[in-house]
Amino acid sequence: MKQPETLFFSACEWVPNHPFLPVLVYRDVLAADERDQARAFEWLFHDAGWQGLWRNGVFSYQHYHVGAHEVLGVARGSAELLIGGPDGETLQVRTGDCLVLPAGTGHKRESASDDFLVVGGYPPGQYADIKTGAATPGELTVIATMPIPHSDPIYGVAGPLVPLWKEGTKG
């Protein structure tokens, strides 16, 4: 089991980011010779109980979600993603990488290969909205109190997400 990188982002301009949960970055979670990376991510996410699965890319404008944590599995291609708002961090992602963004985390595509494809999804009972402006006080409360998923989208209940995020709530 690969341990993810953890990245913390403070509020940045109008992007709230999450007040205490880190972004998780899993590198090369799928074998390079996996024939259908998109299907493999869908199976992993589904088996871990994540829902609302979709295939697409990442929007080219900065946005965040109030009502959901989000998983992004890079099924094909590569991209530069700006995570954490306008002054956040640019991450290079490629086929087989996976990001888990806590609610409130800003993200956008800065550039991508022509074949860039992402499989995304959400924990049970959470639904993504698309916010492109400052969060209200009520939305900040929703972001901070969004339940931690019961399973890691890659490794299920035994994965690192739950303990890492529970540790974040103690800070």
C-alpha positions in Angstrom: 0.0 0.0 0.0 1.4 3.3 -1.1 1.3 6.2 1.4 0.0 9.5 -0.1 1.8 12.8 0.0 -0.1 15.3 2.3 -0.5 18.9 1.3 -2.1 21.6 3.5 -3.5 24.8 2.1 -4.6 27.9 4.0 -7.4 30.1 2.7 -6.2 31.9 -0.5 -8.0 35.0 -1.8 -11.6 33.8 -2.2 -10.8 30.1 -2.1 -11.5 28.7 1.4 -9.6 25.4 1.2 -10.2 23.1 4.0 -9.3 24.4 7.5 -7.6 21.2 8.8 -7.7 18.3 6.3 -4.8 17.8 3.9 -5.0 17.1 0.2 -3.8 13.5 -0.4 -1.7 12.8 -3.5 -1.2 9.1 -4.4 1.4 8.5 -7.1 1.4 5.6 -9.6 -1.3 3.6 -7.8 -2.2 1.6 -10.9 0.2 -0.6 -12.8 1.6 1.0 -16.0 0.5 -2.0 -18.0 -3.1 -1.8 -16.8 -5.1 -2.0 -20.0 -8.1 0.2 -19.0 -7.0 2.7 -16.3 -10.4 4.4 -16.3 -12.2 1.2 -15.6 -9.6 0.3 -12.9 -10.2 3.6 -11.1 -13.9 3.1 -11.3 -13.7 -0.4 -9.8 -11.4 0.8 -7.0 -13.6 3.8 -6.1 -16.8 1.7 -6.4 -15.4 -1.1 -4.3 -14.4 1.5 -1.6 -18.0 2.7 -1.5 -17.4 6.0 -3.3 -20.3 7.2 -5.6 -21.3 9.6 -8.3 -18.5 8.4 -10.5 -17.8 10.3 -13.7 -15.2 10.6 -16.5 -14.0 13.9 -17.8 -11.2 16.3 -17.1 -10.6 19.1 -14.6 -12.2 22.5 -15.3 -9.8 25.2 -16.6 -11.1 27.7 -14.0 -10.5 27.8 -10.2 -13.3 26.3 -8.3 -14.1 24.3 -5.2 -16.9 22.2 -3.7 -18.7 22.9 -0.5 -20.8 19.8 -0.3 -18.3 17.0 -1.0 -14.8 15.7 -0.7 -13.6 14.6 -4.2 -11.4 11.9 -5.6 -9.7 12.4 -9.0 -7.9 9.5 -10.6 -5.8 10.3 -13.7 -6.8 7.6 -16.1 -4.9 8.8 -19.1 -2.5 11.6 -20.1 -0.9 14.2 -17.9 -1.7 17.7 -16.6 -0.6 20.6 -14.5 -3.2 21.2 -11.8 -3.2 24.3 -9.6 -4.4 23.1 -6.2 -5.2 25.4 -3.3 -6.4 28.5 -5.0 -4.7 31.2 -7.0 -1.6 31.2 -4.8 -1.6 27.4 -4.3 0.7 24.8 -5.7 1.0 23.5 -9.2 1.1 19.7 -9.3 2.2 17.6 -12.2 -0.1 14.5 -12.5 0.0 11.6 -14.9 -1.7 8.4 -15.7 -2.1 6.3 -12.5 -2.0 9.2 -10.0 -4.9 10.0 -7.7 -5.8 13.1 -5.7 -8.3 13.3 -2.8 -9.4 16.9 -2.3 -11.2 17.8 1.0 -14.3 20.0 0.6 -13.3 23.6 0.0 -10.1 22.8 -1.8 -9.5 25.0 -4.8 -8.5 23.3 -8.0 -8.1 24.0 -11.8 -6.4 22.7 -14.8 -3.5 24.9 -16.0 -2.5 22.6 -18.9 -3.0 19.1 -20.0 -2.2 16.6 -22.7 -4.8 16.1 -25.4 -5.7 12.7 -24.1 -6.1 13.8 -20.4 -8.9 11.8 -18.7 -9.9 11.8 -15.1 -12.3 9.5 -13.2 -13.9 11.3 -10.3 -16.3 10.6 -7.4 -17.5 11.4 -3.9 -18.1 9.7 -0.6 -21.6 8.3 0.0 -24.2 11.0 0.6 -22.0 13.8 -0.6 -22.7 15.8 -3.8 -20.4 18.2 -5.6 -21.5 21.8 -6.2 -19.3 24.1 -8.2 -18.3 27.3 -6.4 -16.3 30.1 -8.1 -16.6 32.8 -5.5 -16.1 33.4 -1.8 -17.8 31.1 0.6 -20.5 32.4 3.0 -20.1 31.8 6.7 -22.7 29.0 6.4 -20.7 27.4 3.6 -17.5 27.6 5.6 -19.3 25.7 8.4 -20.4 23.0 6.0 -16.9 22.6 4.6 -15.4 22.3 8.1 -18.0 19.8 9.3 -18.3 17.6 6.1 -18.0 14.0 7.4 -14.8 12.1 6.8 -15.4 9.2 4.5 -15.5 5.7 6.0 -13.0 4.4 3.4 -10.0 5.4 1.3 -11.0 5.5 -2.4 -8.0 3.4 -3.4 -7.4 1.0 -0.5 -10.9 0.8 1.1 -11.4 0.7 4.9 -7.8 -0.3 5.6 -6.4 2.6 3.6 -4.5 5.7 4.9 -7.2 8.4 4.3 -9.3 7.8 7.4 -6.4 7.8 9.9 -4.7 10.7 8.2 -7.9 12.8 8.1 -8.9 11.8 11.7 -5.5 13.0 12.8 -6.2 16.3 11.1 -9.4 16.8 13.1 -7.3 16.6 16.3 -5.2 19.6 15.4 
